Amino acid sequence: MCIERVHRLMMAALLAVSLLLFFAGYEIVTFAILCFMIFMLSVWAIFDFCPAFKILSKFLKPCNNNKGCC
């Protein structure tokens, strides 16, 4: 897998975990996870820097967007 796909899967997994925690009654933990995600996505949008991308780039290769799909 490549960096972008793993990063999207990590975000989806974190959102799924927070949703499960919310329904299990852990609203404070859910709120903390969502605030963390909002903060990190805002940092990524404002400064064009994502720490998760930096860490994942040490282990994975970037995606090739030359697949000709869509």
C-alpha positions in Angstrom: 0.0 0.0 0.0 1.0 3.6 -0.4 1.2 6.5 2.0 -2.1 8.2 0.9 -4.2 5.1 1.2 -2.8 4.1 4.6 -3.4 7.6 5.8 -7.0 7.6 4.7 -7.5 4.2 6.2 -6.0 5.4 9.5 -8.4 8.4 9.5 -11.4 6.2 8.8 -10.4 3.7 11.5 -10.0 6.5 14.0 -13.4 7.9 13.1 -15.0 4.4 13.4 -13.3 3.9 16.8 -14.6 7.2 18.0 -18.1 6.3 16.8 -18.0 3.0 18.6 -16.8 4.7 21.8 -19.6 7.2 21.5 -22.2 4.5 21.4 -20.5 2.7 24.2 -21.0 5.8 26.4 -17.5 7.3 26.3 -18.5 10.7 25.1 -15.5 12.5 26.6 -13.0 10.2 24.9 -14.9 10.6 21.6 -14.9 14.3 21.9 -11.1 14.2 22.6 -10.5 12.1 19.5 -12.6 14.3 17.3 -10.9 17.4 18.6 -7.5 15.9 17.9 -8.5 15.0 14.3 -9.9 18.5 13.7 -6.7 20.0 15.0 -4.5 17.8 12.9 -6.5 18.3 9.7 -6.5 22.1 10.3 -2.7 22.0 10.7 -2.4 20.0 7.5 -4.7 22.5 5.7 -3.1 25.7 6.9 0.6 24.7 6.9 0.6 21.9 4.4 2.4 19.7 6.9 1.1 16.4 8.2 3.1 14.5 10.8 1.4 11.2 9.9 2.6 11.6 6.3 6.1 12.4 7.5 6.2 9.2 9.6 4.6 7.0 7.0 7.0 8.2 4.3 9.8 6.5 6.2 8.1 3.1 5.8 5.9 3.4 2.6 6.2 4.7 -0.9 4.0 7.4 -2.4 1.0 6.5 -4.6 1.3 6.6 -8.3 -1.6 8.6 -9.7 -1.0 7.5 -13.3 -3.4 4.6 -13.3 -5.7 6.1 -15.9 -8.8 5.7 -13.9 -11.5 8.5 -13.7 
